[in-house]
Amino acid sequence: MGRDLSALFDPVSVAVVGASDDPAKYGHAIAAQAVRADGRRPVHLVNRRGGTVLGRTAAPTLSAIGEPVGLAVICVPAAGFESAVDEALECGARAIVAITAGFAETGAAGRARQHAVAERVRAAGAVMIGPNCLGMADNTTDLFLASDTFAPGGVALLSQSGNLALELQLRLSPHGLGFSRFVSLGNQADVTLVDLLADCARHDDTRAIAVYAEDFADGRAFAEAAAVAGKPVVLLTAGRGDASARSAQSHTGALTTSADVVTAACRDAGVELVATPRELTVVLAALDGSRRTAGRRVAVLTDGGGHGVIAADAVEAAGLTVPELGAPTRERLREVLWEPSAVANPVDLAGMGEQDPGSYAAAVAGLLAAEEVDAVLMTGYFGGYSASEGGLGGGGTVLANGEQEAARLIAARHRATAKPLVVQSMYPGSPSCRTLAAAGIPVFDATEDAARALAATAADGLPPGVAPLPRPAAPLDETGYTQIRAALEAAGLAFPAAREIHDEAELLAAVAEFPGPYVLKALHLLHKSDAGGVVLGLAGADDVVAAFREMHARLGASAYSVEAMADLSDGVELIVGVNRDPRFGPVAMIGLGGVLAESLRDVAFTLAPVPADRALGLLRGLRTGVLLDGVRGRPAVDAAAAAVAVETITSFAAAHPEIAEIEVNPLLVSPRGALALDSRAVLA
């Protein structure tokens, strides 16, 4: 169930320590907001000089209040922070909002102070937001402890940026969206992003959770919590480039994580990952209702060819499809549209909207009813007739009235179906578009936003889920080639026959144990092929001896491996690797392998361990995934065996936290199964 944060979001009373009449101080802004809800619970203002603050009597200390305090907001200089927290705990506070800065974000000494305070808070059975945060608000309990007012709504915003919250509020307003909760994360010394995410997932008045994070702390726990949240989670993160990483580190002492890892974790957890506040707004608007597409097929409706073509391109760029409509749907559309209209997809009214705005509603109804359509995007001029200025005919005309009636009909049809409908309009603020927005139909002014909104509602194919980490296995003392090969083999991964040798006598003995052709490898190199440390296709003992002498003279390795050469003729070479990320734990990479793995970079990332069914979906999602099914006369390979091998490798890596990196490359997949041809590992 997670931590109980009821003392934080619905305290019995509030005290603002450091309340001030000085508008330049944060204690002034917090106090002014806190007293707005004085009727919901007692609100006490504390200023060390006493007197009055905001026209109210201020206590010189928390103790002087004379009654227990439920939640204390600490807005004092860093030098007095610890004593303020201690006094709050002594006065019975069960929640602390720590505005004060100057801790982990300043270096090791500040981090040590922060840790000590957090330990005291936890020991007292209390919870703490911050330090170095900008406050919080809960519109559902009339708790206003941030410097600004947030419009009520269904979005919980958990953010490491206060200004971002203000921008998001401005962007959400045209879509009729607001906030159930706002929490400035700060340094997360006690209450973490994961704690807050889990609590907001349980919060009945929160319909979606928006997150801006620079430091995930425990990224894997974030993914696990998001995967079971039961409501949309949208993440805006920063620090994935060099410059933004430097900024993030100076901002909150954050340790940022690579883009590949964050993207993989979000896909696994079913989190919508966005890159800008604008995109965050678009996705929240799309996910505000419960509508999700059953597939990725989009019908585009327009009253102008240009808008339709541009929208179709944007939809496909967003990863969706714009299929040609079936004959029955085209016939139904022809019955309600005029002859010049195009009904293939995009559907173009071809000027009919100027004669009869109701044609928009008729076309929308036909498209939403089509079995081959999962969602509809209406784009272009709709809204222009009812706009107060700029529309053909202007407001109050017959066309304007007809358009508003069409908007009501579209809204009614939308309510009667589960399929998503989004609108791009040149006049998003027009009365007709406001009618659509009020009915829960997202309206945007940019075509690419409308396409992105539909992509957010589309099923990804792979259901969200983060596999639990296995129980740690006995640590490996050595991860040399022979040792890691043997360990993987014991875990169930198949390899060709092989023997480690050190001289010609051992080499000849190895060759006698299994038939050729043979492979000879030098074992002191991580990237053997690049250094000429691998020779393939050695027919017999004489060839192996000759290759050994040449390689040993050139490389002088202390050990070599003689192996049976696999049949490569009908195979596909894959790469399977696992790296251990400091925030997200073991992260797997699966893709096209062999010597061109780094050049082609056709790979997918996912949190490890990777169950076989998920591995199979990832393999088929590669650009070269079609190779698994056979191309140009080549037979299909055993993709299921490849998926099982991925599960074996990633489960092994996840059970060995002492391994920083492990890689099997290539993993040969053929019609006969999966065979690991080379492996390497690096200890942490």
Secondary structure, DSSP 8 states (H G I E B T S, - for coil): -----HHHHS-S-EEEET--S-TTSHHHHHHHHHGGGTTTS-EEEE-TT-SEETTEE-BSSSGGG-S--SEEEE-S-GGGHHHHHHHHHHTT-SEEEE----SGGG-HHHHHHHHHHHHHHHHTT-EEE-SS--EEEETTTTEEEESS---EEEEEEEES-HHHHHHHHHHHGGGT--EEEEEE-TT-SSS-HHHHHHHHHH-TT--EEEEEES--SSHHHHHHHHHT-SS-EEEEE---SHHHHHHHHHHH------HHHHHHHHHHHT-EEESSHHHHHHHHHHHSSS---SSSBEEEEESSHHHHHHHHHHHHHTT-B-----HHHHHHHHHHS-TT-B-SSSEE-TTHHHH-THHHHHHHHHHHH-TT-SEEEEEESTTTTTSSSSSTT-TTSHHHHHHHHHHHHHHHHHHT--S-EEEEES-TTSHHHHHHHHTT--EESSHHHHHHHHHHHS--SS--------------S---HHHHHHHHHHTT-----EEEESSHHHHHHHHHHS-S-EEEEETT-SSTGGGT-EEEEE-SHHHHHHHHHHHHHHH--S-EEEEE----TT-EEEEEEEEEETTTEEEEEEEE-STTHHHH--EEEEESS--HHHHHHHHHTSTTGGGGG--TT-----HHHHHHHHHHHHHHHHT-TTEEEEEEEEEEEETTEEEE--EEEEE-
